[in-house]
Amino acid sequence: MSREIVEAMRALASEKGINPDRLIAALEDALLAAYKKQPGSAKYARVVLDPETGDYRVIELLVPERLEAQLIVETIDEGTYLDPETGEYVEPQDPEIDPEKFTLYRDQIEERDVTPEDFGRIAAQTAKQVILQRIREAERDMMYEEYRDRVGELVTGIVQQSDSRYTLVQLRERVEALLPRSEQVDGERYDHGQRVKAVIKDVSNEAKGPSIVLSRRDPELIKSLFELEVPEIADGLVEIANVAREPGYRSKIAVVSYADGVDPVGACVGPRGSRVRMVVSELRGEKIDIIPYNDEPARFVAKALSPARVREVLVDDDQRQATVIVPDDQLSLAIGREGQNARLAARLTGWRIDIRSETEFATDAPDSSYDEEETGGRCAAIQSTGRRCPNAALAGSAYCGLPAHQALSRFSGSSVHFILGFDEAEIARLSDPDLSQEDVGDLVTRGEEAYAEAAEAAAAQEALAAAEAAQAEAEGDEAGADAEPASDEPAAAVTDDVEAGAGAEEQPA
């Protein structure tokens, strides 16, 4: 064995990123395996390789019989089998000595140099195969150790090939991953040489080598993309609390801020929408709704149904069900195409959501399951149906977390009719606790006047209806008076018949 071979082996170890000592040990094992194939080889032997010069020696171990039982490593006799790596048949292994125990009893074991003069072609070929096998094993182990703790991490690769079963993605040199059909987004194409981002779904260590599975459908992909584009998320100032996704179509994310003065929605959107636009571009046009997370279920559910405007939200804490009332013209928008918007909102919030229009809810209100008598600690808002809101009032407030109901604290009454004419931005101003009554005085005046006008109109309408009812009743009384004479004769006739019948009963038979 020459120094050139050792240097070449070290260069190979450096290129593959393998510990040189590991290759030295593999080479020693290879030489020992080659020696064992020689006729008349020693029962117990070891190979000592000088890493500097490349010289080696085969040392026979003369183990006393009294120590054999203590030094021998138990092996399983599998018989002759075909090695899938080398393609050669492997004979049953001879008993081997435990290296640790050998160190303990080394002073009791004699050694003898039995290095053959020439191993020949077979020995060299065997050594080559074993070394290549160890290199492959080392590469597989290194790849598995590198990626096993990276599940859920965003990676970038280049598409190598794609067919109906999976897409092969190269992550780096000699490391490839699979993007199965089940983890691909419908409608996406993956062409050769295309750069693609995905998250690591699973890493398994199989006999034929580690398998890395990627995903483009996993919700973690959205989290990772936003973390890449939004510095506030990477720094921990903003967190994505939850993600609801229908890959390729629409996603909703709930974000929360842990720093004062940091708007989580604005941070994710970015200047002129630049940040969210980059994420949408990577997801190839998938729509993304960014929702501010809120601990108050009613407010959270209302925001989750964005872009639809929500009038009221009634929550049932025991059943974790929310009944959402929306304006009639917002019903289809709240539900979404094929129920997509409502479905994503339910996944995002973890609540079952029942969406009803104002007209439908007003019709079904008498049959509502909410108990009107249970009003202790509940919101003071009077809904458009005339019923009190069943949601729990916030601490220090008479109203629940809905902005529309919080806005009622500015007015002289608790009816939602005060704010029916306001848009979402105006309601947000009215519900903002940081604004004084003077800051929203114009809105309050407008709401009070609109409510007074509506009340006057309702009173006038009620008075008109009462007058019409009274007139109809009077006309009915006159018609009844004109009809009385016509009914006297038949009535007398009936009386006569009855009296006649009674007289007949008094006559003897």
C-alpha positions in Angstrom: 0.0 0.0 0.0 1.6 3.2 -1.1 1.4 6.8 0.3 -0.3 7.9 -3.0 -3.3 5.7 -2.2 -3.7 7.1 1.3 -3.5 10.6 0.0 -6.0 9.9 -2.7 -8.3 8.4 0.0 -7.9 11.5 2.1 -8.8 13.7 -0.9 -11.8 11.6 -1.5 -12.8 12.0 2.1 -12.4 15.7 1.9 -14.5 15.9 -1.3 -17.3 13.8 0.1 -17.2 15.5 3.5 -16.4 12.2 5.3 -14.2 11.9 8.3 -10.8 10.5 7.1 -10.5 8.2 10.1 -13.8 6.6 9.1 -12.3 5.8 5.7 -9.1 4.5 7.2 -11.2 2.2 9.4 -13.2 1.1 6.3 -10.0 0.4 4.5 -8.7 -1.8 7.4 -12.0 -3.7 7.3 -11.7 -4.1 3.6 -8.2 -5.5 3.8 -9.2 -7.8 6.6 -12.2 -9.1 4.6 -9.8 -9.7 1.7 -7.4 -11.6 3.9 -10.2 -13.8 5.3 -10.8 -15.0 1.7 -7.3 -16.3 1.4 -6.7 -20.0 2.0 -5.3 -20.8 5.4 -6.2 -17.4 6.9 -5.9 -17.0 10.6 -9.1 -17.5 12.7 -8.6 -14.3 14.6 -6.8 -11.4 13.0 -6.7 -7.7 12.6 -5.2 -5.2 10.2 -3.1 -2.3 11.2 -2.7 0.5 8.7 -0.2 3.3 8.9 -2.2 6.5 7.8 1.1 8.3 7.0 2.9 5.8 4.9 0.1 3.5 3.7 1.9 0.4 4.9 -0.2 -2.2 6.6 0.2 -5.4 8.5 -2.1 -8.4 9.1 -1.7 -9.5 12.8 -2.9 -12.9 13.9 -4.4 -13.0 17.4 -3.5 -16.1 19.4 -6.4 -16.1 21.8 -6.2 -18.7 24.7 -9.2 -21.0 24.9 -10.1 -19.8 28.4 -10.6 -16.3 27.0 -12.5 -17.1 23.8 -15.9 -17.2 25.4 -15.4 -13.8 27.0 -13.9 -12.1 23.9 -16.1 -13.4 21.1 -18.9 -11.2 19.8 -22.1 -13.2 19.2 -23.1 -13.1 15.5 -26.3 -14.3 13.7 -25.7 -17.0 11.2 -27.7 -15.8 8.1 -26.1 -18.2 5.8 -24.8 -17.2 2.4 -26.7 -14.1 1.1 -26.4 -11.6 -1.8 -25.1 -8.1 -0.8 -27.4 -5.6 -2.5 -24.6 -3.0 -2.5 -21.7 -5.0 -3.9 -23.7 -7.6 -5.8 -21.5 -10.4 -4.3 -22.5 -13.4 -2.2 -21.4 -13.0 1.4 -20.3 -16.1 3.3 -21.2 -16.6 7.0 -19.0 -14.5 9.1 -16.4 -16.0 11.4 -16.6 -15.2 15.1 -15.0 -11.8 15.9 -13.3 -10.4 18.9 -15.0 -7.5 20.8 -12.5 -4.6 20.4 -13.3 -3.2 23.9 -12.7 -6.5 25.6 -9.6 -7.0 23.5 -8.1 -3.9 25.0 -8.8 -5.3 28.5 -7.1 -8.6 27.9 -4.5 -7.5 25.4 -1.6 -8.4 27.6 -2.8 -12.0 27.7 -3.1 -12.4 23.9 -0.1 -13.1 21.7 0.2 -11.5 18.3 2.0 -12.6 15.2 2.6 -10.9 11.8 1.0 -13.0 9.1 0.9 -10.4 6.3 0.7 -12.2 2.9 3.2 -11.3 0.3 0.5 -10.5 -2.3 -3.2 -10.2 -2.0 -3.7 -10.3 -5.7 -6.4 -9.0 -7.9 -9.3 -10.4 -5.8 -8.0 -8.8 -2.6 -7.7 -5.4 -4.4 -11.2 -5.6 -5.9 -12.7 -6.6 -2.6 -11.1 -3.7 -0.9 -12.4 -1.3 -3.6 -16.0 -2.6 -3.2 -15.9 -2.3 0.5 -14.5 1.2 0.4 -17.2 2.4 -2.1 -19.8 0.8 0.0 -18.6 2.6 3.2 -18.5 5.9 1.2 -22.1 5.5 0.2 -23.2 4.6 3.7 -21.3 7.6 5.1 -23.0 9.9 2.5 -26.4 8.5 3.4 -25.9 8.9 7.1 -24.6 12.4 6.7 -27.6 13.4 4.5 -30.1 11.9 7.0 -28.4 13.6 10.0 -28.5 16.9 8.0 -32.2 16.8 7.2 -33.9 14.8 9.9 -34.3 17.8 12.2 -35.4 20.1 9.3 -39.0 18.9 8.9 -41.2 22.0 8.2 -38.3 24.1 7.0 -38.4 26.0 3.7 -36.0 24.8 1.1 -35.2 25.8 -2.5 -34.4 23.3 -5.2 -34.2 22.8 -8.9 -36.6 20.5 -10.8 -34.7 17.5 -12.4 -37.6 15.6 -13.8 -41.4 15.3 -13.4 -43.9 12.6 -14.3 -47.4 11.5 -13.2 -46.2 10.1 -9.9 -43.8 12.6 -8.5 -41.4 15.4 -9.2 -37.7 15.0 -8.5 -36.1 18.1 -7.0 -32.3 18.6 -6.4 -31.6 20.4 -3.2 -27.9 20.4 -3.6 -25.2 18.3 -5.1 -26.0 14.6 -4.6 -29.1 15.4 -2.5 -32.4 14.9 -4.1 -35.9 15.1 -2.7 -39.4 13.9 -3.9 -42.4 16.1 -4.4 -45.2 13.5 -4.7 -48.4 14.2 -6.6 -50.4 14.3 -3.3 -48.2 17.2 -2.1 -48.4 19.2 -5.4 -50.9 22.1 -6.0 -53.5 21.4 -8.6 -52.8 23.4 -11.8 -49.0 23.9 -11.1 -46.4 22.8 -13.6 -42.9 21.9 -12.7 -40.6 22.1 -15.7 -37.0 20.9 -15.9 -34.5 23.4 -14.5 -37.2 25.4 -12.8 -36.4 26.8 -9.3 -39.1 25.9 -6.8 -39.7 26.5 -3.0 -41.2 23.9 -0.8 -41.2 22.7 2.8 -39.8 19.4 4.0 -42.7 17.2 4.9 -40.9 14.0 6.0 -37.4 12.5 6.3 -37.1 8.7 6.6 -34.0 6.5 6.8 -34.7 3.6 4.5 -32.4 0.7 3.6 -31.8 2.0 0.1 -31.1 5.5 1.4 -32.7 8.4 3.2 -35.9 9.7 1.6 -36.8 13.4 1.7 -40.4 14.3 0.9 -41.3 17.9 0.0 -44.7 19.6 0.0 -46.3 22.6 -1.7 -49.7 22.1 0.0 -48.6 22.3 3.6 -49.8 25.4 5.5 -46.2 25.7 6.8 -45.2 26.8 3.4 -47.2 30.1 3.8 -45.7 30.6 7.3 -42.2 30.1 6.0 -42.7 32.4 3.0 -44.0 35.2 5.2 -41.1 34.7 7.6 -38.8 35.1 4.6 -40.5 38.3 3.4 -41.5 40.0 6.7 -38.7 41.0 9.1 -41.1 41.5 11.9 -42.1 37.8 11.8 -38.4 36.7 11.6 -37.6 38.8 14.6 -40.5 37.5 16.7 -42.4 40.8 16.8 -45.3 39.4 14.8 -46.5 35.8 14.8 -48.8 33.9 12.5 -51.2 32.4 15.0 -53.0 30.1 12.5 -53.4 29.3 8.8 -56.3 28.0 6.9 -55.6 27.0 3.3 -57.1 25.6 0.2 -54.0 25.2 -1.9 -54.1 27.0 -5.2 -57.2 29.0 -4.5 -57.3 30.9 -1.2 -55.7 31.1 2.2 -56.5 33.0 5.4 -53.9 33.7 8.0 -54.4 35.1 11.5 -51.6 37.4 12.8 -50.8 38.9 16.2 -48.3 41.5 17.3 -46.2 41.3 20.5 -44.8 44.8 20.2 -46.5 48.1 20.8 -47.0 50.2 17.8 -46.5 47.3 15.3 -49.5 46.6 13.1 -49.4 42.9 12.3 -51.6 43.2 9.2 -49.7 46.2 7.9 -46.4 44.5 8.5 -47.4 41.4 6.5 -48.9 43.5 3.7 -45.8 45.7 3.4 -45.4 49.0 1.6 -48.0 49.1 -1.2 -48.6 45.4 -0.7 -45.0 44.5 -1.8 -44.5 41.8 0.8 -47.8 39.9 0.4 -47.4 40.3 -3.4 -44.1 38.4 -3.2 -45.8 35.5 -1.3 -48.7 35.4 -3.7 -46.3 35.3 -6.7 -44.4 32.3 -5.2 -47.8 30.6 -4.6 -48.6 31.4 -8.3 -51.7 33.6 -7.7 -53.2 32.1 -4.6 -55.3 34.7 -2.8 -54.3 35.5 0.8 -56.5 37.2 3.4 -54.6 38.6 6.4 -56.7 38.7 9.6 -55.8 40.3 12.9 -56.1 37.6 15.6 -58.4 38.4 18.6 -59.1 36.5 21.8 -62.7 37.6 21.7 -64.5 35.0 19.5 -67.1 37.3 18.2 -64.7 39.8 16.9 -62.3 37.1 15.5 -65.1 35.4 13.6 -66.3 38.7 12.2 -62.8 39.5 10.9 -62.3 36.0 9.6 -65.2 36.4 7.2 -63.4 39.2 5.5 -64.0 40.7 2.9 -67.7 40.4 3.8 -69.1 43.0 6.2 -70.6 41.5 9.3 -73.5 43.1 11.2 -73.6 40.9 14.3 -72.1 37.7 15.7 -73.9 35.5 18.3 -71.6 33.0 20.0 -72.5 29.8 21.8 -69.5 29.0 24.0 -70.7 25.5 25.0 -71.2 24.3 21.4 -68.4 26.6 20.0 -70.9 27.8 17.4 -71.2 31.3 16.0 -74.3 32.6 14.3 -73.3 35.5 12.0 -75.8 38.0 10.7 -74.8 39.9 7.5 -76.6 42.4 5.4 -78.7 40.8 2.6 -76.3 42.0 -0.1 -73.3 40.5 1.7 -74.6 37.0 2.2 -73.1 35.5 -1.0 -69.8 37.2 -0.3 -69.6 35.9 3.2 -70.3 32.4 2.1 -68.0 32.5 -0.8 -67.8 30.5 -4.0 -68.9 26.9 -3.1 -68.8 27.9 0.6 -65.0 28.6 0.5 -64.9 31.8 2.5 -67.1 30.3 5.3 -65.1 27.1 5.3 -61.8 28.8 5.6 -63.1 31.1 8.4 -64.3 28.1 10.3 -60.9 26.4 10.0 -59.1 29.6 11.0 -61.1 30.3 14.1 -61.9 26.7 15.2 -65.7 27.7 15.5 -68.6 26.3 13.6 -70.1 29.2 11.7 -73.8 29.7 10.6 -74.2 32.6 8.3 -77.6 34.2 8.0 -78.9 37.3 6.2 -80.7 40.0 8.3 -84.0 39.1 6.7 -83.6 35.4 7.4 -82.5 36.0 10.9 -85.4 38.4 11.6 -87.8 35.7 10.4 -86.3 32.9 12.5 -85.6 35.1 15.6 -88.6 33.8 17.6 -87.3 30.3 17.2 -83.8 31.2 18.3 -82.1 28.9 20.7 -80.6 31.8 22.7 -82.4 32.3 26.0 -83.6 35.9 26.4 -83.8 35.6 30.1 -80.1 34.8 30.5 -78.8 38.4 30.3 -76.6 38.6 33.4 -73.2 39.8 32.3 -74.2 39.9 28.6 -73.9 42.5 26.0 -76.4 45.4 26.3 -76.8 45.9 22.6 -80.4 45.5 21.2 -80.2 43.8 17.8 -82.1 44.7 14.7 -84.6 41.9 15.6 -85.4 43.7 18.9 -83.6 41.0 21.0 -80.7 41.6 23.3 -77.3 40.4 22.2 -76.4 37.1 23.9 -72.6 37.6 23.8 -70.7 38.1 27.0 -69.8 41.7 27.8 -66.1 42.7 28.0 -64.6 43.5 31.3 -65.3 47.1 32.2 -67.8 47.5 29.4 -71.6 47.0 28.8 -71.0 45.6 25.4 -69.2 42.6 23.7 -66.2 42.7 21.5 -68.0 43.5 18.3 -67.0 46.9 17.0 -70.6 47.7 16.1 -71.8 47.0 19.6 -68.9 48.8 21.3 -69.8 51.8 19.1 -73.2 52.0 20.8 -71.5 53.3 24.0 -71.3 56.7 22.2 -75.1 57.0 21.9 -78.1 57.6 24.1 -79.5 54.2 23.5 -78.4 50.6 23.0 -80.2 49.8 19.7 -78.1 48.9 16.7 -80.4 51.2 14.7 -78.1 54.1 15.8 -75.3 52.8 13.5 -77.1 51.2 10.6 -76.1 54.1 8.3 -72.3 53.9 9.1 -69.7 52.0 7.1 -66.9 49.8 8.7 -64.4 52.6 9.0 -66.8 54.9 10.8 -67.8 52.1 13.2 -64.1 51.5 13.9 -63.8 55.2 14.8 -66.8 55.0 17.1 -65.5 51.9 18.9 -61.9 53.2 19.3 -61.4 53.8 23.1 -58.5 56.1 22.4 -60.8 58.7 20.7 -62.8 61.1 22.9 -66.5 61.9 22.6 -65.5 65.2 20.9 -63.4 63.4 18.3 -66.5 61.4 17.1 -69.1 64.1 17.8 -70.0 64.5 14.2 -70.7 60.8 13.8 -72.7 60.7 17.1 -74.8 63.6 16.0 -75.5 62.0 12.6 -76.5 58.7 14.3 -78.7 60.4 16.8 -80.5 62.4 14.1 -80.9 59.4 11.9 -82.3 57.4 14.7 -84.7 60.2 15.7 -85.9 60.5 12.0 -86.3 56.7 11.8 -88.3 56.7 15.1 -90.5 59.5 13.9 -91.0 57.7 10.6 -91.8 54.5 12.4 -94.2 56.3 14.7 -96.0 58.0 11.8 -96.2 54.7 10.0 -97.6 53.1 13.1 -100.2 55.9 13.6 -101.2 55.6 9.9 -101.6 51.8 10.3 -103.7 52.4 13.4 -105.9 54.9 11.7 -106.4 52.5 8.7 -107.3 49.7 11.1 -109.8 51.9 12.9 -111.4 53.0 9.7 -111.6 49.4 8.5 -113.3 48.5 11.8 -115.8 51.3 11.6 -116.7 50.3 8.0 -117.2 46.8 9.2 -119.5 47.9 12.0 -121.7 49.9 9.5 -122.0 46.9 7.3 -123.1 44.7 10.2 -125.8 47.2 11.3 -127.4 47.2 7.8 -127.5 43.4 7.8 -129.4 43.0 11.2 -133.1 43.3 9.9 -132.7 40.7 7.3 -131.8 38.2 10.0 -134.8 38.7 12.3 -137.2 36.5 10.5 -135.1 33.4 10.2 -134.2 33.8 13.9 -137.9 33.9 14.8 -138.5 30.9 12.7 -135.9 28.9 14.5 -137.4 29.9 17.8 -140.8 28.9 16.7 -139.5 25.5 15.7 -137.9 25.0 19.0 -141.0 26.0 20.9 -143.1 23.7 18.7 -140.9 20.8 19.4 -141.1 21.5 23.1 -144.9 21.6 22.9 -145.0 18.3 21.2 -143.2 16.6 24.0 -145.9 17.8 26.5 -148.7 16.1 24.5 -149.6 12.6 25.7 -148.8 9.7 23.5 
